Amino acid sequence: MTTAQQSPGGSRPGGRTARTRQAVLDAVFEELGQGGFAALSMEGIAQRSGVHLATLYRRWRCVEGLVCELLADLSAGVPLPDTGTLPGDLRVLARSVAGLYADERMRSLIAAVVSAAARDPQAATVLRDVFDDRLKLAADLVRRAVERGELPAETDPEAVMAALGAPFYYRILIARRPVDPALAESAATAVWAAARAGAYAHADGR
């Protein structure tokens, strides 16, 4: 289990506990869609999920803990492609990310977690761990490309994948505009061109 799967709610046992957890996370996602993070409350989540309020506080502590766990859960669901070429992989992955963030609730979730991280050290740690783990996993796409001779040997795989994600988070958090397929195409094209040109070489020259 990766760090991205470890979250404020604890482990993921099966049976009743897993069903309770899923009901709570579904309720958080639905509440975000209805009123955004500002309207999110433990009481509202308890009512929508049918899970006792005391259980929510015992397992997740606060709204921030819930949104962080939901982000980790949904991020882990984005598949990593293997098309045989890096341009193909970048394009497929960017399209998957665009599809995920086309949902307004997902954009609200990202904004909520970033806001939570600014106030809560535990939320900040979870946010960093979620993205660190996704970068490490996605970096395998770039390592394969280096082995195939598509990119310079000194390419930093995690830097490439961070660059692919950056336009999405600028669009969501700064520009505050919807994510569309055109953004996925431009991000994949730009990162591929920059990587081939050596823009993401390790800073120490490795």
C-alpha positions as CSV (number, residue, x, y, z in Angstrom):
1,M,0.0,0.0,0.0
2,T,1.4,3.4,-1.0
3,T,1.4,6.5,1.2
4,A,-1.3,7.9,-1.1
5,Q,-3.5,5.2,0.1
6,Q,-2.7,5.9,3.8
7,S,-5.0,8.7,5.0
8,P,-6.5,10.3,8.1
9,G,-9.2,7.7,8.2
10,G,-6.8,4.9,8.8
11,S,-6.6,1.5,7.1
12,R,-9.0,-0.1,4.6
13,P,-10.3,-3.2,6.1
14,G,-13.1,-5.1,4.3
15,G,-16.7,-5.8,5.3
16,R,-18.8,-3.4,7.2
17,T,-15.9,-1.0,7.9
18,A,-15.2,-0.7,4.2
19,R,-18.8,-0.1,3.4
20,T,-19.0,2.6,6.0
21,R,-15.9,4.3,4.7
22,Q,-17.2,4.3,1.1
23,A,-20.6,5.7,2.2
24,V,-18.8,8.5,4.0
25,L,-16.5,9.3,1.0
26,D,-19.5,9.2,-1.4
27,A,-21.3,11.7,0.9
28,V,-18.3,14.0,1.0
29,F,-18.2,14.0,-2.8
30,E,-21.9,14.7,-3.1
31,E,-21.8,17.5,-0.5
32,L,-18.9,19.1,-2.4
33,G,-21.0,19.1,-5.5
34,Q,-24.0,20.6,-3.8
35,G,-22.4,23.4,-1.8
36,G,-18.6,23.4,-2.3
37,F,-16.1,23.2,0.5
38,A,-17.4,26.3,2.4
39,A,-20.7,24.5,3.0
40,L,-19.1,21.2,3.9
41,S,-19.8,20.1,7.5
42,M,-19.4,16.9,9.6
43,E,-23.1,17.1,10.4
44,G,-24.1,17.3,6.8
45,I,-21.9,14.4,5.9
46,A,-23.2,12.3,8.7
47,Q,-26.8,13.0,7.6
48,R,-26.1,12.2,4.0
49,S,-24.1,9.0,4.7
50,G,-26.2,7.6,7.5
51,V,-23.0,7.2,9.6
52,H,-23.1,8.5,13.2
53,L,-21.4,11.8,13.7
54,A,-19.3,10.4,16.6
55,T,-17.9,7.8,14.2
56,L,-16.9,10.6,11.7
57,Y,-15.1,12.5,14.4
58,R,-13.4,9.4,15.8
59,R,-12.0,8.2,12.4
60,W,-11.4,11.5,10.5
61,R,-11.2,14.2,13.2
62,C,-12.4,17.0,10.9
63,V,-13.7,17.9,7.4
64,E,-10.1,18.4,6.3
65,G,-9.3,14.8,7.1
66,L,-12.2,13.6,5.0
67,V,-11.4,15.7,1.9
68,C,-7.8,14.5,2.1
69,E,-8.8,10.9,2.2
70,L,-11.2,11.4,-0.7
71,L,-8.5,13.0,-2.8
72,A,-6.1,10.1,-2.1
73,D,-8.8,7.6,-2.9
74,L,-9.8,9.2,-6.3
75,S,-6.2,10.0,-7.3
76,A,-5.3,6.3,-6.9
77,G,-8.1,5.5,-9.4
78,V,-6.4,7.2,-12.4
79,P,-4.7,4.4,-14.5
80,L,-1.2,4.7,-15.8
81,P,-1.0,3.9,-19.5
82,D,1.6,1.9,-21.4
83,T,1.1,2.7,-25.1
84,G,4.7,1.9,-26.1
85,T,5.7,5.5,-26.6
86,L,6.1,8.4,-24.3
87,P,4.0,10.8,-26.5
88,G,1.2,8.3,-26.4
89,D,1.5,7.8,-22.7
90,L,1.5,11.5,-22.0
91,R,-1.5,12.1,-24.1
92,V,-3.5,9.2,-22.6
93,L,-2.6,10.2,-19.0
94,A,-3.4,13.9,-19.7
95,R,-6.8,12.9,-21.1
96,S,-7.5,10.8,-18.0
97,V,-6.6,13.7,-15.7
98,A,-8.7,16.1,-17.8
99,G,-11.6,13.7,-17.5
100,L,-11.2,13.5,-13.8
101,Y,-11.1,17.2,-13.3
102,A,-14.0,17.9,-15.8
103,D,-16.2,17.1,-12.8
104,E,-16.8,20.3,-10.8
105,R,-16.7,18.3,-7.6
106,M,-13.2,17.2,-8.3
107,R,-12.1,20.8,-8.9
108,S,-13.8,21.7,-5.6
109,L,-12.0,18.8,-3.9
110,I,-8.6,20.0,-5.0
111,A,-9.3,23.6,-3.9
112,A,-10.6,22.2,-0.6
113,V,-7.5,20.1,0.1
114,V,-5.1,22.9,-0.8
115,S,-7.1,25.2,1.5
116,A,-7.0,22.6,4.3
117,A,-3.2,22.1,3.8
118,A,-2.7,25.8,4.5
119,R,-4.2,25.5,7.9
120,D,-3.7,21.9,9.0
121,P,-0.2,20.3,9.1
122,Q,-1.7,16.8,8.8
123,A,-3.6,17.9,5.7
124,A,-0.5,19.4,4.3
125,T,1.4,16.1,4.8
126,V,-1.4,14.1,3.2
127,L,-1.5,16.4,0.2
128,R,2.3,16.2,-0.3
129,D,2.3,12.4,0.1
130,V,-0.6,12.0,-2.4
131,F,1.2,13.9,-5.1
132,D,4.6,12.5,-4.2
133,D,3.3,9.0,-4.6
134,R,1.5,9.7,-7.8
135,L,4.7,11.3,-9.3
136,K,6.8,8.3,-8.3
137,L,4.3,5.9,-9.9
138,A,3.9,8.0,-13.1
139,A,7.6,8.5,-13.4
140,D,7.8,4.9,-14.6
141,L,6.4,6.1,-17.9
142,V,9.5,8.4,-18.3
143,R,11.9,5.7,-17.2
144,R,10.6,3.4,-19.9
145,A,11.0,6.2,-22.4
146,V,14.7,6.7,-21.4
147,E,15.3,3.0,-21.7
148,R,13.8,3.1,-25.2
149,G,16.1,6.0,-26.2
150,E,13.2,8.5,-26.5
151,L,14.7,10.9,-24.0
152,P,18.1,11.9,-22.8
153,A,19.6,9.6,-20.1
154,E,19.8,12.5,-17.6
155,T,16.1,13.2,-17.7
156,D,14.4,13.6,-14.3
157,P,11.3,11.4,-14.5
158,E,9.4,13.1,-11.7
159,A,10.1,16.6,-13.1
160,V,8.5,15.5,-16.4
161,M,5.4,14.3,-14.7
162,A,5.2,17.3,-12.5
163,A,5.3,19.5,-15.6
164,L,2.5,17.5,-17.1
165,G,0.2,18.1,-14.1
166,A,1.1,21.8,-13.6
167,P,-1.2,23.3,-16.2
168,F,-4.2,21.5,-14.7
169,Y,-3.6,22.9,-11.2
170,Y,-3.0,26.4,-12.6
171,R,-6.3,26.2,-14.4
172,I,-8.1,24.9,-11.4
173,L,-6.6,26.9,-8.6
174,I,-5.4,30.1,-10.2
175,A,-7.4,30.7,-13.4
176,R,-10.5,29.1,-11.8
177,R,-11.7,27.9,-15.1
178,P,-13.0,24.5,-16.3
179,V,-10.6,21.8,-17.5
180,D,-11.2,20.7,-21.1
181,P,-9.7,18.2,-23.6
182,A,-7.7,21.0,-25.3
183,L,-5.7,21.5,-22.1
184,A,-4.8,17.8,-22.0
185,E,-3.5,17.9,-25.6
186,S,-1.5,21.1,-25.1
187,A,0.0,19.9,-21.9
188,A,1.1,16.5,-23.3
189,T,2.5,18.1,-26.5
190,A,4.5,20.8,-24.6
191,V,5.9,18.4,-22.1
192,W,7.0,15.9,-24.8
193,A,8.8,18.7,-26.7
194,A,10.5,20.1,-23.6
195,A,11.5,16.6,-22.4
196,R,13.1,15.8,-25.8
197,A,15.0,19.1,-25.6
198,G,16.5,18.2,-22.3
199,A,14.5,20.7,-20.2
200,Y,14.0,18.3,-17.4
201,A,17.5,17.1,-16.8
202,H,18.6,16.3,-13.2
203,A,19.8,19.5,-11.5
204,D,23.0,17.6,-10.4
205,G,23.7,16.5,-14.0
206,R,23.1,12.8,-13.3
